[in-house]
Every structure is written in structure tokens, then in C-alpha cells.
Amino acid sequence: ILYFDPALADYHNEGTMKPIKVIAVPGSVVNCQYPATVGASPVNVGVQIMEAVIEALSKALPHHAIAAWGKHRGDYLFAVDPRTDERYVRTCFDYDGSAGAVWGYDGYQAVSTLTAMGAAHRDNVEEMEGRVPWRALRWEFVPDFSGAGRWRGGPGVHWEAVNEGTDGQMATGSSDGDVVQGFGAGGGEPTPVSRTYLRRGGEDIRVKPHRLVPVKTGDVLVKHSSGGGGVGNPAERDPALVQEDVENEFVSIETAKKVYKVVINPDTLQVDEQATKALRAQ
């Protein structure tokens, strides 16, 4: 609730919480009982709870609307580092996409999962390569891989690294977003679905969440992590911002025309104002 309206933080104390009653049935996913497993619960179930509340409040107060963030793409990699002959376990937030838009602002770029509110640390490439035997190949934003809107979601992320260590395993229990899209708000588009692959001998092997997957020496781990959802009608986005997104390769010229109703000259990357006005008038 404080995230939905930060102004409430000025009055945040025990009394402000008293009117709120939480009904959580014992034995349900939101009130687990022993011996239920609860590892990574803030990342998985916690996100679903936050999104449900935010989506409901966004419908009630559209001028405070918040769209869903890209889903967490975490996993655990474990094997032996041949440089030290010691076992390692690696989990991180490097693969995560971006935040959803809020009313008046685009989503933050390349932040961690919603429950971390962008506070989770991301490795430098050199730090990752020094700690574990994985070498980064790509880490970049992806065009057209977030929810469009008057305010668009932060861009999606493409991450690749090659295993230069021994054969090992990858546990994908805390990965999400392969099936269910995060919501857009107020006419904004939802998040795209995400994908994970192991590239082995020229073949891309799809890796699904909640699996234990063998990883071999030389495998390339490929993550396509979605950006955030959009807020507001994409056709109402400022054409100058769409032009900027095209220049920054967040949005393609084709999507600018089809979704945002903005015509961009492919040679100059400038807005064709007359064509844009005519397209938006249709």
C-alpha cells in the first residue's frame, strides 16, 4: 500500500495499519503450515500477493496505477570450479528484466523482482567471472520486450553466459513468467512471457521453471527476461518519447507505428508529424 501511494509514508505508524484486516486461511499458500516448504516465498508467492493488491488498487484509483514488473528469472547453478577444485553455488538477480510503469513515469530499467523493490544487488560481469567459472557473452536490453503504454514498462533483458566449469546442475525453482504475463494498467499492455534456454551444440534446449536440469561444460545459458507492463493507452504516448525509445533501441520502428501510432522516418529517426497525426486520427 505504501508503494502504491508513497505519500502515505508520512503518516505510517501502527495506527495506520489497524483498519487493515488480513484473512489468511491456515494451510493455504499465504499461510503455510509446517512442513510446507517456503524457500524463496517472497520472490514467488510474495510477488503474486503484491501484484493482486496493486492491480486491484490501480483499478480503483487509475491515476495512481502501477503495472506489473517483469517476473523473477532466478535459478541456482552448482558444479565444481576447475580453477580451485571447489564446489560453488550461484544465484543472482542479473537475469531479471525491468519494472512496470506507474502513472506518469516509465518503468525503471533492469531492476530486480518486485518484492525486492529494485534493491537487490547485481554483479559486475568481472565479479561474476571471478567468483564462478561462467563467462558472460551478452547482457543487453531487448527491443519490443516490455508492455507498451502511455508510460511503458522498463525494457526486457537478454543475458547469456557460457559454462567454463565442470558438468553440474541448474535448479529453476525461483524462476517465473514463462506462462503468466504480468498485467498492464489503465489500457497499458501486459508484460511479455519470458524464456530460458541451454544452448548446446547449436541446439536451444528450452528450460522450464521448477525443474532440476543437467548443465554440461560448454553449455550457454540464455535468458530472455521480460520488461514491465505499461500504463495508459500507448497511442497517447508523447511522440517525442517514442522517438527517443526508437533511438535507444527500446522500441522498433514497426512497433512505434503499429502500437504507439507514431510514424518514424527510418533514415533520420525523426517523427513524421503529419503522418503521425493522420494515423492517430483514424
Backbone bond lengths (Angstrom), bond angles and torsions (degrees), N, CA, C in turn:
res aa  C-N    CA-C-N  psi(-1)  N-CA   C-N-CA  omega(-1)  CA-C   N-CA-C  phi
1 I - - - 1.459 - - 1.526 110.05 -
2 L 1.332 117.35 -40.06 1.465 120.32 177.11 1.524 110.42 -63.98
3 Y 1.316 117.41 -34.97 1.461 121.00 177.39 1.521 110.28 -66.62
4 F 1.310 117.16 -37.25 1.455 121.20 -179.30 1.522 111.18 -65.64
5 D 1.317 117.58 -38.28 1.465 121.66 178.92 1.522 108.83 -140.80
6 P 1.352 118.37 91.91 1.470 121.11 -176.90 1.519 113.79 -58.73
7 A 1.342 118.19 -21.04 1.462 119.79 179.39 1.521 111.68 -61.85
8 L 1.333 116.85 -24.22 1.461 119.85 178.79 1.521 111.85 -66.32
9 A 1.329 116.59 -19.40 1.463 119.62 -179.27 1.522 111.84 -63.34
10 D 1.326 117.17 -24.66 1.467 120.16 178.41 1.521 111.41 -65.20
11 Y 1.324 116.61 -21.16 1.464 120.68 -176.97 1.525 111.22 -119.53
12 H 1.321 116.45 18.44 1.463 119.63 -173.27 1.524 110.71 -78.32
13 N 1.317 116.11 114.20 1.462 122.22 173.14 1.529 107.36 -154.32
14 E 1.300 116.53 -175.72 1.462 119.74 -176.55 1.521 111.89 -59.61
15 G 1.322 116.54 -35.04 1.454 119.60 -178.07 1.515 113.36 -65.31
16 T 1.335 117.03 -33.48 1.460 119.06 -179.40 1.518 112.30 -68.75
17 M 1.327 116.84 -20.36 1.458 120.26 -179.50 1.529 112.82 -89.65
18 K 1.333 117.60 -16.52 1.463 120.27 -174.97 1.526 114.16 -61.59
19 P 1.345 120.11 -35.07 1.472 118.15 179.45 1.525 113.93 -70.02
20 I 1.322 117.20 -11.75 1.464 120.58 -176.33 1.524 109.58 -91.99
21 K 1.310 116.07 124.83 1.458 121.47 178.08 1.522 109.12 -115.45
22 V 1.301 116.34 126.31 1.460 121.82 179.65 1.526 108.91 -104.37
23 I 1.315 116.36 122.31 1.459 121.86 176.66 1.526 107.50 -105.64
24 A 1.316 116.64 110.13 1.466 122.00 -178.17 1.524 108.38 -127.70
25 V 1.310 116.34 106.51 1.460 121.67 -175.71 1.528 109.85 -66.13
26 P 1.341 118.13 126.22 1.472 119.90 177.15 1.525 111.50 -55.86
27 G 1.310 115.35 135.57 1.452 120.33 -178.64 1.511 114.16 90.44
28 S 1.339 117.22 -6.80 1.465 119.98 176.69 1.521 109.62 -85.28
29 V 1.320 116.18 173.07 1.463 120.07 -176.64 1.525 111.66 -65.57
30 V 1.333 117.75 -23.06 1.462 120.32 179.67 1.527 112.47 -95.47
31 N 1.319 117.06 2.29 1.469 120.69 177.05 1.526 107.72 -151.01
32 C 1.330 114.46 66.96 1.467 120.43 -174.78 1.521 111.41 -66.69
33 Q 1.303 114.78 150.23 1.453 121.82 177.19 1.531 108.63 -119.57
34 Y 1.306 115.35 147.69 1.468 120.97 177.61 1.532 109.62 -56.58
35 P 1.326 118.91 135.38 1.474 130.27 11.64 1.525 114.16 -103.02
36 A 1.325 118.86 33.86 1.464 120.49 179.43 1.528 110.34 -60.11
37 T 1.313 116.25 142.11 1.463 120.51 178.00 1.525 109.63 -81.03
38 V 1.309 116.19 137.40 1.464 120.06 -176.47 1.528 111.73 -130.07
39 G 1.331 118.09 15.88 1.451 120.18 178.30 1.522 111.19 -60.32
40 A 1.326 116.49 135.94 1.471 123.08 179.77 1.527 112.55 62.07
41 S 1.331 117.78 19.74 1.466 119.48 -178.75 1.531 113.47 -59.86
42 P 1.340 120.26 -36.08 1.473 117.61 176.76 1.523 112.66 -63.75
43 V 1.334 116.80 -30.01 1.460 120.66 -177.83 1.520 111.01 -77.62
44 N 1.317 117.26 -41.22 1.461 120.17 -175.35 1.524 111.82 -92.21
45 V 1.318 117.47 -74.53 1.465 120.27 -178.40 1.527 110.80 -65.10
46 G 1.328 116.85 -36.55 1.461 119.81 179.99 1.514 112.74 -58.28
47 V 1.328 116.81 -40.01 1.465 120.61 178.16 1.520 110.80 -63.53
48 Q 1.336 116.56 -42.47 1.468 119.29 -179.00 1.533 110.95 -62.77
49 I 1.330 116.38 -38.75 1.468 119.83 178.96 1.522 110.43 -65.42
50 M 1.334 116.59 -48.46 1.464 120.09 180.00 1.524 111.35 -60.94
51 E 1.330 116.82 -42.82 1.462 119.49 -178.85 1.526 111.54 -65.12
52 A 1.328 116.93 -38.60 1.464 119.61 179.50 1.523 110.87 -62.20
53 V 1.338 116.02 -43.06 1.467 120.18 179.76 1.524 110.50 -67.30
54 I 1.335 116.56 -46.40 1.462 120.59 -177.61 1.526 111.38 -64.38
55 E 1.328 116.92 -40.83 1.462 119.58 179.97 1.526 111.00 -63.95
56 A 1.332 117.01 -41.66 1.465 120.29 179.19 1.529 111.09 -65.13
57 L 1.335 116.96 -44.78 1.459 120.32 -179.73 1.528 111.50 -67.00
58 S 1.338 116.96 -34.08 1.464 120.42 179.50 1.522 111.54 -65.01
59 K 1.323 116.80 -33.13 1.463 120.05 177.26 1.528 110.87 -72.89
60 A 1.331 115.98 -32.92 1.464 119.63 -179.79 1.526 111.67 -75.72
61 L 1.331 116.76 -36.23 1.467 122.03 -178.20 1.528 108.45 -130.09
62 P 1.337 117.65 79.26 1.470 120.40 -172.57 1.520 114.39 -61.52
63 H 1.327 118.70 -26.02 1.467 119.72 179.46 1.527 112.38 -80.32
64 H 1.323 116.19 3.98 1.468 122.20 169.54 1.530 110.23 -118.01
65 A 1.325 116.54 15.99 1.464 121.12 -169.77 1.525 112.53 -59.82
66 I 1.324 115.06 144.43 1.464 123.79 175.98 1.528 107.61 -131.79
67 A 1.314 116.96 132.04 1.465 121.27 177.01 1.523 110.33 -92.59
68 A 1.320 115.41 163.30 1.466 121.14 179.22 1.524 111.07 -66.03
69 W 1.319 114.62 150.81 1.460 121.13 174.21 1.521 109.15 -87.05
70 G 1.330 116.19 164.64 1.456 120.26 170.08 1.519 110.00 -60.29
71 K 1.322 116.56 143.89 1.467 120.61 -176.66 1.531 111.17 -72.11
72 H 1.328 114.83 154.69 1.462 120.43 178.51 1.523 110.14 -66.81
73 R 1.330 116.33 136.30 1.464 121.27 -176.59 1.523 111.61 -115.22
74 G 1.306 117.70 26.67 1.453 121.34 -172.72 1.518 114.12 -70.59
75 D 1.308 114.94 158.09 1.456 121.90 171.06 1.520 108.00 -157.24
76 Y 1.316 115.30 172.90 1.466 121.48 176.93 1.522 108.18 -115.62
77 L 1.314 115.81 126.96 1.457 121.96 175.93 1.518 108.52 -110.33
78 F 1.330 117.12 130.27 1.460 118.36 178.76 1.525 110.49 -144.92
79 A 1.331 114.04 136.42 1.466 122.68 -179.24 1.526 106.80 -168.83
80 V 1.324 117.17 -154.38 1.462 122.75 178.65 1.523 108.85 -116.94
81 D 1.331 115.36 133.90 1.460 121.66 176.57 1.531 108.26 -85.15
82 P 1.331 118.75 113.16 1.471 119.90 -177.32 1.521 113.47 -65.91
83 R 1.316 117.52 -14.87 1.464 119.77 179.12 1.515 111.60 -75.09
84 T 1.333 116.21 -25.16 1.469 120.45 -177.32 1.521 112.77 -124.89
85 D 1.330 117.02 -11.55 1.470 123.06 -174.12 1.523 111.97 60.64
86 E 1.325 116.50 27.04 1.465 121.53 178.35 1.527 109.78 -114.46
87 R 1.340 113.87 149.19 1.455 119.00 176.18 1.525 109.73 -72.34
88 Y 1.321 115.46 149.28 1.465 120.10 176.36 1.523 108.90 -134.99
89 V 1.324 114.93 155.32 1.460 122.69 171.82 1.521 106.67 -131.29
90 R 1.304 116.05 129.76 1.458 119.10 -179.11 1.519 110.04 -128.15
91 T 1.324 115.22 129.97 1.456 121.25 167.26 1.515 107.21 -137.75
92 C 1.308 116.32 148.06 1.466 117.88 -176.46 1.518 109.76 -160.94
93 F 1.330 114.38 177.29 1.455 122.11 178.92 1.531 111.24 -111.67
94 D 1.338 116.49 12.66 1.459 119.87 -176.63 1.523 112.42 -59.55
95 Y 1.320 115.98 -32.63 1.459 119.75 -173.11 1.530 112.57 -79.02
96 D 1.318 118.82 -14.91 1.460 120.80 -171.52 1.525 111.96 -63.45
97 G 1.340 115.40 153.09 1.452 121.61 -178.39 1.514 112.54 -81.51
98 S 1.338 116.84 -118.38 1.463 120.46 -173.11 1.521 110.58 -142.34
99 A 1.321 114.55 173.97 1.461 121.30 -177.51 1.521 111.50 -80.76
100 G 1.328 114.83 157.73 1.451 120.43 172.14 1.518 110.89 -76.33
101 A 1.322 115.09 158.49 1.460 120.21 176.50 1.526 110.35 -70.60
102 V 1.312 115.58 159.92 1.459 122.45 169.72 1.527 106.78 -124.55
103 W 1.297 116.57 163.52 1.467 119.62 -179.09 1.537 109.22 -59.18
104 G 1.312 115.90 116.32 1.459 121.10 178.28 1.511 115.12 100.09
105 Y 1.347 117.52 -11.32 1.467 119.56 -175.09 1.530 110.86 -145.02
106 D 1.334 115.06 143.79 1.462 120.43 171.78 1.523 110.11 -70.95
107 G 1.338 115.87 161.39 1.461 120.36 179.52 1.519 112.16 -71.07
108 Y 1.336 115.64 147.72 1.461 120.60 175.83 1.524 110.26 -61.10
109 Q 1.325 115.35 147.58 1.460 120.79 -178.11 1.525 111.48 -88.42
110 A 1.345 115.01 131.38 1.468 121.92 168.56 1.524 113.09 52.07
111 V 1.319 115.75 54.92 1.460 120.30 174.38 1.523 108.58 -107.27
112 S 1.302 115.86 170.27 1.460 119.75 -176.51 1.524 110.88 -80.09
113 T 1.306 115.70 -172.03 1.452 121.79 -175.13 1.528 112.69 -60.52
114 L 1.324 116.20 158.65 1.462 122.56 -174.38 1.516 112.84 -54.86
115 T 1.327 118.02 -41.67 1.461 119.47 -176.16 1.520 112.49 -67.75
116 A 1.324 118.07 -22.30 1.469 120.68 176.50 1.519 111.52 -85.92
117 M 1.342 116.52 -10.56 1.465 122.07 178.92 1.527 111.99 54.00
118 G 1.326 116.29 33.30 1.452 120.33 177.39 1.505 114.90 80.62
119 A 1.336 118.07 6.40 1.464 120.74 -173.63 1.522 113.51 -90.67
120 A 1.334 118.39 -10.03 1.463 120.48 -177.24 1.525 110.46 -71.38
121 H 1.311 115.72 140.99 1.464 121.90 -177.08 1.519 111.16 -74.79
122 R 1.323 115.99 141.38 1.461 121.75 172.52 1.519 108.68 -113.92
123 D 1.320 114.81 133.96 1.462 119.49 -179.02 1.521 111.40 -64.53
124 N 1.330 116.24 149.03 1.448 119.42 156.90 1.524 107.24 -70.94
125 V 1.314 116.59 151.19 1.463 119.61 178.64 1.524 110.52 -57.02
126 E 1.337 116.40 -42.89 1.461 120.01 -178.45 1.522 111.70 -63.89
127 E 1.320 116.47 -35.03 1.463 119.85 178.73 1.523 110.52 -66.64
128 M 1.330 116.31 -44.78 1.463 119.32 178.29 1.527 110.81 -59.98
129 E 1.328 116.75 -47.11 1.460 120.32 -176.53 1.524 111.90 -67.25
130 G 1.339 116.84 -26.45 1.452 119.87 176.97 1.517 113.11 -77.60
131 R 1.322 116.89 -30.36 1.466 121.06 -176.02 1.524 112.94 -86.48
132 V 1.333 116.48 -36.11 1.463 120.42 -175.75 1.530 108.97 -135.02
133 P 1.338 117.67 156.86 1.467 120.58 -176.13 1.528 113.25 -83.72
134 W 1.310 116.25 52.62 1.458 122.16 174.67 1.526 108.07 -121.07
135 R 1.338 116.48 132.55 1.466 121.25 -178.81 1.526 109.46 -109.46
136 A 1.334 115.97 124.53 1.459 121.20 -178.04 1.526 110.97 -68.95
137 L 1.325 115.52 136.67 1.460 122.11 177.55 1.520 112.12 -111.71
138 R 1.330 116.34 -39.97 1.469 120.86 179.67 1.521 108.57 -146.40
139 W 1.333 114.53 144.02 1.470 121.14 172.86 1.510 105.62 -157.21
140 E 1.321 116.64 96.99 1.455 119.85 -169.72 1.528 110.60 -153.41
141 F 1.333 115.05 162.57 1.456 120.53 174.47 1.529 110.07 -76.75
142 V 1.337 115.10 155.40 1.463 121.63 -177.17 1.527 109.32 -117.63
143 P 1.329 118.98 128.20 1.470 120.03 176.88 1.526 111.65 -64.05
144 D 1.319 116.11 146.44 1.469 122.88 172.91 1.520 113.09 57.50
145 F 1.326 117.24 35.45 1.465 119.91 -177.68 1.523 111.11 -125.37
146 S 1.340 114.54 38.48 1.466 120.84 172.95 1.518 107.51 -147.06
147 G 1.334 116.41 170.12 1.450 120.57 179.60 1.518 111.35 -75.01
148 A 1.335 116.08 126.05 1.462 120.40 177.59 1.520 110.11 -74.65
149 G 1.317 116.16 156.06 1.451 120.73 178.37 1.514 110.78 -178.30
150 R 1.319 115.92 173.55 1.466 119.35 170.42 1.522 108.32 -54.72
151 W 1.329 114.51 -36.14 1.463 122.13 166.94 1.529 105.59 -123.01
152 R 1.312 116.42 119.97 1.463 120.68 -172.71 1.524 111.04 -86.84
153 G 1.323 114.74 158.62 1.454 119.45 172.38 1.515 111.06 -69.17
154 G 1.332 116.05 157.51 1.457 119.53 173.73 1.518 110.12 -60.04
155 P 1.327 118.41 154.48 1.465 121.36 -172.69 1.520 113.60 -70.06
156 G 1.330 115.33 155.52 1.457 121.11 174.03 1.517 111.41 -74.17
157 V 1.333 115.19 168.25 1.463 121.59 -174.15 1.528 110.29 -125.81
158 H 1.324 115.83 137.89 1.472 123.14 172.36 1.524 106.91 -113.35
159 W 1.350 115.40 119.90 1.475 121.81 -176.10 1.513 108.63 -128.28
160 E 1.336 116.99 133.46 1.463 121.50 176.72 1.519 109.80 -139.14
161 A 1.335 115.82 143.13 1.465 121.17 173.71 1.522 108.54 -151.01
162 V 1.328 116.20 150.68 1.461 121.89 -178.05 1.525 109.96 -107.62
163 N 1.331 115.67 138.64 1.460 122.02 179.69 1.529 109.85 -80.57
164 E 1.323 116.81 110.48 1.461 121.95 177.30 1.525 111.25 -103.21
165 G 1.339 115.97 12.64 1.456 121.48 176.55 1.517 111.19 -102.32
166 T 1.318 115.57 -158.18 1.460 121.14 -179.07 1.526 110.66 -81.08
167 D 1.333 115.89 171.88 1.462 119.96 170.53 1.526 108.82 -59.37
168 G 1.323 116.57 145.82 1.456 120.26 -179.01 1.513 111.31 -156.32
169 Q 1.331 115.81 -150.48 1.459 122.18 -177.27 1.522 109.51 -136.59
170 M 1.329 114.87 155.59 1.461 121.71 172.93 1.517 108.33 -129.89
171 A 1.329 116.75 123.81 1.463 122.42 175.70 1.523 108.24 -102.34
172 T 1.325 116.79 125.36 1.463 120.91 -173.95 1.520 112.27 -109.28
173 G 1.325 117.19 29.61 1.459 121.04 -174.31 1.505 115.39 -63.61
174 S 1.332 118.04 -27.72 1.468 119.15 -177.53 1.522 112.11 -103.27
175 S 1.330 116.24 20.58 1.463 120.81 177.78 1.522 109.52 -96.85
176 D 1.327 116.33 145.31 1.458 120.05 -175.01 1.532 108.77 -149.30
177 G 1.335 115.72 171.83 1.456 120.71 173.00 1.512 115.56 92.00
178 D 1.346 118.25 10.57 1.463 120.49 178.62 1.526 112.43 -80.09
179 V 1.310 117.45 -22.16 1.459 121.35 -177.18 1.528 110.93 -120.94
180 V 1.320 116.53 -52.62 1.465 121.29 -174.82 1.524 110.12 -88.72
181 Q 1.319 115.99 126.82 1.459 121.44 176.73 1.523 110.11 -85.63
182 G 1.320 116.02 144.55 1.457 120.03 171.33 1.521 110.03 -73.52
183 F 1.306 117.29 148.32 1.461 121.79 -172.17 1.533 112.67 -77.10
184 G 1.332 115.17 149.68 1.452 121.92 163.80 1.517 108.47 -94.06
185 A 1.321 117.79 168.65 1.468 120.59 -176.13 1.530 110.18 -132.25
186 G 1.333 115.39 144.38 1.459 120.68 173.79 1.513 114.24 59.72
187 G 1.329 117.51 34.30 1.456 120.67 -178.71 1.510 114.06 96.54
188 G 1.328 117.51 -3.49 1.461 120.94 176.11 1.516 111.35 -76.82
189 E 1.317 116.26 158.14 1.459 121.09 -177.37 1.524 111.48 -84.06
190 P 1.341 117.26 152.90 1.472 121.02 178.39 1.521 111.50 -73.07
191 T 1.328 115.24 173.36 1.458 120.20 175.02 1.526 109.40 -71.70
192 P 1.325 118.19 149.47 1.467 119.55 170.60 1.530 109.74 -69.69
193 V 1.317 116.32 167.08 1.462 119.94 172.64 1.528 109.21 -80.92
194 S 1.327 115.76 153.15 1.458 121.88 -178.31 1.525 110.21 -102.22
195 R 1.329 115.35 164.82 1.458 120.46 -179.48 1.527 109.92 -144.71
196 T 1.344 115.62 147.35 1.461 122.77 173.29 1.520 108.53 -129.30
197 Y 1.332 116.03 137.36 1.460 121.29 179.13 1.522 110.16 -134.41
198 L 1.319 115.47 154.34 1.458 122.54 162.49 1.522 106.96 -109.43
199 R 1.326 116.04 119.81 1.464 120.36 178.58 1.522 108.12 -92.36
200 R 1.320 115.58 115.23 1.465 121.10 -174.33 1.529 109.10 -133.91
201 G 1.330 116.12 113.65 1.457 120.24 178.57 1.512 113.89 59.95
202 G 1.323 117.30 36.66 1.456 120.57 179.30 1.513 114.45 86.27
203 E 1.322 118.37 -3.96 1.468 122.63 179.84 1.521 109.84 -106.66
204 D 1.340 116.48 134.61 1.456 121.73 174.81 1.523 108.98 -93.77
205 I 1.325 116.29 113.44 1.461 122.61 -178.31 1.523 108.30 -98.71
206 R 1.314 116.71 116.95 1.462 121.49 -178.33 1.526 109.94 -66.28
207 V 1.320 115.93 132.55 1.464 122.20 177.52 1.525 108.00 -115.43
208 K 1.326 116.87 122.71 1.454 121.58 -178.14 1.527 110.88 -97.52
209 P 1.341 117.19 159.97 1.469 120.05 176.58 1.527 111.84 -64.96
210 H 1.324 114.93 159.75 1.463 122.78 173.64 1.528 112.02 61.89
211 R 1.324 115.06 44.46 1.457 121.53 179.83 1.530 109.81 -132.82
212 L 1.338 115.95 160.62 1.461 122.84 168.77 1.520 106.26 -113.11
213 V 1.321 116.18 116.66 1.463 121.48 -167.87 1.527 110.16 -121.32
214 P 1.341 118.79 129.52 1.466 120.28 174.90 1.529 111.02 -65.96
215 V 1.317 116.10 138.40 1.464 122.36 176.87 1.522 107.90 -122.37
216 K 1.330 116.68 129.82 1.458 121.17 -176.60 1.530 111.36 -108.24
217 T 1.318 115.05 157.79 1.455 120.45 175.09 1.531 109.69 -56.73
218 G 1.321 116.43 131.69 1.459 120.72 -178.91 1.506 114.52 91.62
219 D 1.343 118.31 -10.89 1.464 120.57 176.23 1.523 110.11 -63.43
220 V 1.320 115.78 143.20 1.462 121.91 174.11 1.522 108.13 -107.42
221 L 1.321 116.49 121.13 1.464 121.79 176.18 1.522 108.30 -86.28
222 V 1.338 116.33 123.85 1.461 122.49 -176.55 1.519 108.76 -118.87
223 K 1.321 116.08 125.12 1.467 121.33 179.06 1.528 109.60 -120.63
224 H 1.337 116.07 125.23 1.457 122.28 169.59 1.530 106.19 -110.97
225 S 1.313 116.88 99.69 1.468 122.34 -173.49 1.521 109.56 -105.84
226 S 1.321 115.86 126.56 1.459 119.56 -172.85 1.519 112.09 -70.80
227 G 1.324 114.08 154.35 1.451 120.09 170.21 1.518 110.65 -79.63
228 G 1.322 116.52 -167.10 1.455 121.60 -177.59 1.518 112.85 -88.05
229 G 1.329 115.44 171.36 1.453 121.42 177.11 1.515 111.71 -78.31
230 G 1.328 115.59 162.96 1.457 121.15 -179.41 1.515 112.41 -98.27
231 V 1.324 115.88 162.03 1.466 122.86 176.93 1.528 108.36 -125.39
232 G 1.327 116.31 129.36 1.459 121.04 177.60 1.522 112.84 84.98
233 N 1.320 115.38 164.09 1.461 123.10 -178.00 1.530 110.42 -66.00
234 P 1.345 118.82 122.98 1.467 120.01 -179.69 1.526 113.40 -58.69
235 A 1.331 117.31 -30.27 1.461 120.53 -178.98 1.522 112.54 -70.82
236 E 1.332 117.43 -6.43 1.463 121.54 177.21 1.528 112.29 -100.94
237 R 1.328 117.25 3.69 1.462 119.53 179.61 1.526 109.91 -69.86
238 D 1.323 115.89 141.75 1.455 122.10 177.86 1.532 109.06 -56.98
239 P 1.338 118.53 122.21 1.467 119.86 -179.93 1.528 113.68 -55.86
240 A 1.321 117.29 -31.53 1.466 119.53 178.41 1.522 110.96 -64.51
241 L 1.343 116.96 -34.81 1.464 120.28 177.68 1.526 110.92 -71.96
242 V 1.333 116.42 -35.82 1.463 119.69 176.28 1.528 109.70 -64.29
243 Q 1.328 116.57 -42.81 1.462 120.06 177.02 1.526 110.63 -59.06
244 E 1.319 116.37 -43.67 1.464 120.65 178.66 1.527 110.80 -62.00
245 D 1.327 116.81 -40.10 1.467 120.26 178.60 1.528 111.34 -64.52
246 V 1.332 116.87 -37.77 1.465 120.35 177.46 1.523 110.10 -66.20
247 E 1.319 116.98 -43.14 1.466 120.85 178.84 1.525 111.29 -61.99
248 N 1.329 116.39 -36.25 1.469 121.04 -179.78 1.526 112.88 -85.94
249 E 1.327 116.76 0.74 1.464 123.48 178.72 1.524 112.81 63.52
250 F 1.339 116.10 30.06 1.456 120.62 169.82 1.527 110.40 -84.07
251 V 1.331 116.25 -30.99 1.461 123.16 -177.00 1.525 108.10 -131.60
252 S 1.326 116.73 136.18 1.463 120.52 177.47 1.526 110.38 -80.54
253 I 1.326 115.73 162.17 1.464 120.52 177.12 1.524 110.07 -61.39
254 E 1.332 116.70 -37.53 1.464 120.81 -179.30 1.526 111.41 -64.99
255 T 1.334 117.11 -44.12 1.465 120.54 179.04 1.521 110.97 -68.75
256 A 1.320 116.82 -35.53 1.465 119.82 176.86 1.527 110.31 -56.31
257 K 1.325 116.39 -41.77 1.464 120.05 -178.75 1.522 111.91 -77.91
258 K 1.331 117.00 -45.97 1.460 120.89 -173.48 1.519 112.69 -72.44
259 V 1.334 117.15 -41.96 1.467 121.16 -172.40 1.525 111.88 -99.78
260 Y 1.333 116.45 -45.94 1.468 120.28 -175.85 1.523 112.74 -90.51
261 K 1.338 117.04 -9.43 1.465 122.21 -179.52 1.529 111.04 58.90
262 V 1.318 114.90 43.31 1.462 121.90 177.19 1.526 107.52 -124.93
263 V 1.324 116.78 125.56 1.457 121.96 -178.77 1.525 108.79 -94.69
264 I 1.327 115.92 120.80 1.461 122.41 -179.02 1.527 108.86 -111.46
265 N 1.332 116.63 129.96 1.461 121.26 175.39 1.526 109.13 -69.78
266 P 1.337 119.30 119.77 1.467 120.41 -175.59 1.523 113.93 -66.71
267 D 1.326 117.61 -21.15 1.464 120.64 -178.90 1.525 112.19 -83.97
268 T 1.328 116.26 -39.10 1.469 120.24 -176.15 1.524 113.30 -105.71
269 L 1.346 116.88 -14.62 1.470 123.41 -174.12 1.527 111.99 58.66
270 Q 1.323 115.69 27.72 1.452 121.25 175.73 1.527 109.89 -100.68
271 V 1.333 116.18 154.70 1.461 121.37 178.84 1.523 109.74 -74.08
272 D 1.315 116.52 129.55 1.462 121.82 170.33 1.524 106.26 -84.65
273 E 1.316 115.83 97.52 1.467 120.25 -170.56 1.524 112.46 -64.87
274 Q 1.334 117.58 -41.54 1.464 119.54 -178.69 1.529 111.05 -66.55
275 A 1.324 116.73 -44.53 1.465 119.92 179.55 1.527 110.95 -65.87
276 T 1.328 116.87 -36.43 1.465 120.81 178.16 1.522 110.96 -65.67
277 K 1.325 115.95 -44.10 1.465 120.21 179.32 1.524 110.55 -61.49
278 A 1.326 117.06 -41.97 1.466 120.67 179.73 1.525 111.15 -67.17
279 L 1.330 116.70 -40.31 1.466 120.65 -179.48 1.518 110.92 -65.64
280 R 1.316 116.98 -41.83 1.468 119.92 -178.89 1.521 112.40 -73.82
281 A 1.311 117.11 -17.14 1.465 120.66 179.00 1.522 112.11 -83.19
282 Q 1.320 117.01 -12.48 1.468 120.41 -178.21 1.520 112.15 -68.98
